[in-house]
């Protein structure tokens, strides 16, 4: 019962906590397109698809675009200027769950669409656009009504999205190695949040802007947690300005 009450409270409080970031445009609010699509290849029996399959859509210019998706019975595509060059691009939803919608992007280059290298294994979560800042944000949640989450700010480098900042909040974990045994200990009462800056630090070792642990049992999940979350988000967005 205590955990159920906690999740209800946090669900109500999380939207109020999201005030550190500037206003962005969620891709789900962009106009959907009704495009022809078909299943190209699947390792599953027909009608029993329950994992990644290869799909093909026909873009507005007639071009065939292929992608891997976990949504074989539908193709949800939004039209939006995702790279801020004044031309409409395509955002294809490839997975969807209770709190996360995941997208792959195709940007218009002349008379063709080009698949975007977003650098993310699964895609871009709950995609949000910040045209004035020239940034794209992936913001996924993985549990505890959003307390476990990842936010990534990315900028355009041609047809590639490169990370600028990343914030991750997860359970605190420690590792040990003894007598040929590798042990990972997870403390489920502790949250650990870290923010990295990929434009500072050494190559492959981004600078750490924030690293803080939060005890949910001792501090609860109300005002103290909102302060913790705000400190993380302030670090994520600190110094971000229009190019």
C-alpha positions as CSV (number, residue, x, y, z in Angstrom):
1,X,0.0,0.0,0.0
2,X,2.8,2.4,0.8
3,X,4.5,1.9,-2.6
4,X,1.1,2.4,-4.3
5,X,0.5,5.7,-2.5
6,X,4.1,6.8,-3.4
7,X,3.5,6.1,-7.1
8,X,0.2,8.1,-7.1
9,X,1.9,11.0,-5.4
10,X,4.9,11.1,-7.7
11,X,2.7,10.8,-10.8
12,X,0.9,14.0,-9.6
13,X,4.0,15.8,-8.7
14,X,6.3,15.1,-11.6
15,X,4.7,17.5,-14.1
16,X,5.0,20.3,-11.6
17,X,8.7,19.6,-11.2
18,X,9.4,20.0,-14.9
19,X,10.0,23.8,-14.8
20,X,13.8,24.0,-15.2
21,X,13.7,23.3,-18.9
22,X,12.6,25.9,-21.5
23,X,9.4,25.3,-23.4
24,X,9.7,22.8,-26.2
25,X,7.4,21.2,-28.7
26,X,6.6,17.5,-28.3
27,X,6.6,15.6,-31.5
28,X,3.4,13.9,-30.7
29,X,1.6,17.2,-31.2
30,X,2.8,17.5,-34.8
31,X,0.4,16.5,-37.6
32,X,0.2,12.7,-38.3
33,X,0.6,11.5,-41.9
34,X,-1.4,8.7,-43.5
35,X,1.3,6.9,-45.4
36,X,1.2,3.5,-47.1
37,X,3.2,0.9,-45.2
38,X,3.9,-2.8,-45.3
39,X,5.8,-5.5,-43.3
40,X,9.0,-6.4,-45.2
41,X,10.5,-9.0,-43.0
42,X,9.8,-10.7,-39.7
43,X,11.2,-13.7,-37.8
44,X,7.7,-14.5,-36.4
45,X,4.7,-16.3,-37.8
46,X,2.2,-14.1,-39.6
47,X,0.0,-12.3,-37.1
48,X,2.2,-13.3,-34.1
49,X,4.7,-10.5,-34.3
50,X,5.8,-9.4,-30.8
51,X,9.3,-8.0,-31.3
52,X,11.3,-6.0,-33.8
53,X,10.4,-6.4,-37.5
54,X,11.4,-4.5,-40.6
55,X,8.8,-2.1,-42.1
56,X,8.6,0.0,-45.2
57,X,6.7,3.2,-45.6
58,X,6.2,5.2,-48.7
59,X,7.2,8.8,-48.0
60,X,5.2,11.8,-49.4
61,X,7.8,12.1,-52.3
62,X,7.2,8.4,-53.2
63,X,10.5,7.2,-51.7
64,X,10.6,3.9,-49.8
65,X,11.9,4.2,-46.3
66,X,12.8,1.1,-44.2
67,X,13.1,0.9,-40.4
68,X,13.0,-1.5,-37.5
69,X,9.9,-1.3,-35.4
70,X,8.0,-3.1,-32.6
71,X,4.7,-1.7,-34.1
72,X,4.1,-4.0,-37.1
73,X,0.3,-3.4,-37.3
74,X,0.6,0.3,-37.8
75,X,2.9,3.1,-38.9
76,X,2.6,6.3,-37.0
77,X,4.4,9.1,-38.7
78,X,4.5,12.8,-37.8
79,X,5.5,15.6,-40.1
80,X,7.7,18.3,-38.5
81,X,10.8,20.3,-39.1
82,X,13.0,18.4,-36.7
83,X,16.3,19.9,-37.9
84,X,15.1,23.5,-38.0
85,X,15.9,24.2,-41.7
86,X,12.4,25.3,-42.6
87,X,11.4,22.0,-44.4
88,X,9.2,19.2,-43.0
89,X,10.8,16.0,-42.0
90,X,9.4,12.7,-40.8
91,X,9.4,11.2,-37.3
92,X,8.4,7.6,-37.2
93,X,7.2,6.0,-34.0
94,X,8.9,2.6,-33.7
95,X,7.8,1.6,-30.1
96,X,5.3,2.7,-27.6
97,X,4.5,1.9,-24.0
98,X,2.7,3.3,-20.9
99,X,5.1,6.3,-20.6
100,X,7.5,6.1,-23.6
101,X,7.0,6.6,-27.3
102,X,10.2,6.0,-29.3
103,X,11.0,7.6,-32.7
104,X,13.4,7.4,-35.6
105,X,13.9,10.4,-37.8
106,X,14.2,10.9,-41.6
107,X,15.2,14.4,-42.7
108,X,14.5,16.0,-46.0
109,X,17.7,16.7,-48.1
110,X,16.7,18.1,-51.5
111,X,14.2,15.7,-53.1
112,X,15.1,12.8,-50.8
113,X,14.8,11.7,-47.2
114,X,17.9,10.6,-45.2
115,X,17.8,8.4,-42.2
116,X,19.2,10.2,-39.1
117,X,22.0,8.7,-37.1
118,X,20.8,9.5,-33.6
119,X,23.4,7.5,-31.8
120,X,20.8,5.8,-29.6
121,X,20.3,2.0,-29.6
122,X,16.6,2.1,-29.2
123,X,15.8,5.5,-30.7
124,X,14.6,8.9,-29.3
125,X,12.2,8.8,-26.4
126,X,9.3,11.2,-26.1
127,X,11.0,13.4,-28.6
128,X,10.9,17.2,-27.9
129,X,12.1,19.9,-30.2
130,X,13.7,23.3,-29.2
131,X,14.0,25.3,-32.4
132,X,15.3,28.4,-30.8
133,X,18.1,26.5,-29.2
134,X,18.7,24.2,-32.1
135,X,18.3,21.2,-29.8
136,X,16.5,17.9,-29.8
137,X,15.7,16.1,-26.5
138,X,15.1,12.5,-25.8
139,X,13.5,12.0,-22.4
140,X,12.6,8.5,-21.3
141,X,11.4,7.1,-18.1
142,X,11.9,3.5,-16.8
143,X,10.1,3.2,-13.5
144,X,8.9,4.7,-10.2
145,X,6.5,7.0,-12.0
146,X,9.3,8.9,-13.7
147,X,11.8,9.0,-10.9
148,X,14.0,6.6,-12.9
149,X,14.7,8.6,-16.1
150,X,17.2,9.7,-18.8
151,X,17.2,13.1,-20.5
152,X,19.6,13.6,-23.5
153,X,20.1,17.0,-25.3
154,X,21.3,16.6,-28.8
155,X,22.4,19.0,-31.5
156,X,22.6,18.6,-35.3
157,X,25.8,17.8,-37.1
158,X,24.7,17.4,-40.7
159,X,22.4,14.3,-40.7
160,X,23.7,13.2,-37.3
161,X,22.5,14.0,-33.8
162,X,25.4,14.5,-31.3
163,X,24.9,14.5,-27.5
164,X,25.4,17.8,-25.7
165,X,24.2,17.0,-22.2
166,X,22.8,13.9,-20.5
167,X,21.1,13.4,-17.2
168,X,20.4,9.9,-15.8
169,X,18.7,9.0,-12.5
170,X,18.7,5.4,-11.5
171,X,19.0,3.2,-8.4
172,X,22.4,3.5,-6.7
173,X,24.6,0.5,-7.6
174,X,28.0,-0.6,-6.3
175,X,30.3,-3.2,-7.7
176,X,32.9,-5.5,-6.2
177,X,35.3,-8.1,-7.5
178,X,36.6,-10.8,-5.2
179,X,37.7,-14.4,-5.6
180,X,36.9,-14.4,-9.3
181,X,33.3,-13.2,-8.5
182,X,31.9,-10.0,-9.8
183,X,29.0,-8.6,-7.6
184,X,26.6,-5.8,-8.3
185,X,24.7,-4.5,-5.3
186,X,21.6,-2.3,-6.0
187,X,20.2,-0.1,-3.2
188,X,16.6,0.3,-4.1
189,X,16.0,3.0,-1.5
190,X,18.6,5.3,-3.1
191,X,18.4,7.3,-6.3
192,X,21.6,8.5,-7.9
193,X,21.4,11.3,-10.5
194,X,24.3,12.4,-12.7
195,X,24.6,15.0,-15.4
196,X,27.3,14.9,-18.1
197,X,28.5,17.6,-20.5
198,X,29.8,16.1,-23.8
199,X,31.3,19.4,-24.9
200,X,33.6,19.6,-22.0
201,X,36.0,17.1,-20.5
202,X,38.2,14.6,-22.4
203,X,37.2,12.7,-25.5
204,X,35.0,9.7,-24.3
205,X,35.0,11.2,-20.8
206,X,32.4,14.0,-20.6
207,X,32.6,16.4,-17.7
208,X,30.4,15.7,-14.7
209,X,28.2,18.6,-13.9
210,X,26.1,17.0,-11.2
211,X,26.3,13.9,-9.1
212,X,24.0,13.5,-6.1
213,X,22.3,10.6,-4.2
214,X,18.8,10.8,-2.8
215,X,17.4,8.6,0.0
216,X,13.7,8.0,-0.8
217,X,13.0,6.3,2.6
218,X,14.6,9.1,4.7
219,X,13.4,12.1,2.6
220,X,10.2,10.9,1.1
221,X,9.0,11.7,-2.4
222,X,7.4,15.1,-2.0
223,X,9.1,18.5,-1.7
224,X,12.5,17.2,-1.0
225,X,12.4,15.0,-4.1
226,X,11.2,17.9,-6.3
227,X,14.1,20.0,-5.1
228,X,16.5,17.1,-6.0
229,X,14.9,16.8,-9.4
230,X,15.1,20.5,-10.0
231,X,18.8,20.6,-9.1
232,X,19.4,17.9,-11.7
233,X,17.4,19.7,-14.4
234,X,19.1,23.0,-13.6
235,X,22.5,21.3,-14.1
236,X,21.2,19.8,-17.4
237,X,20.2,23.1,-18.8
238,X,22.7,25.4,-17.1
239,X,24.4,27.7,-19.7
240,X,22.4,26.3,-22.7
241,X,21.8,29.3,-25.0
242,X,20.7,29.9,-28.6
243,X,23.4,29.3,-31.2
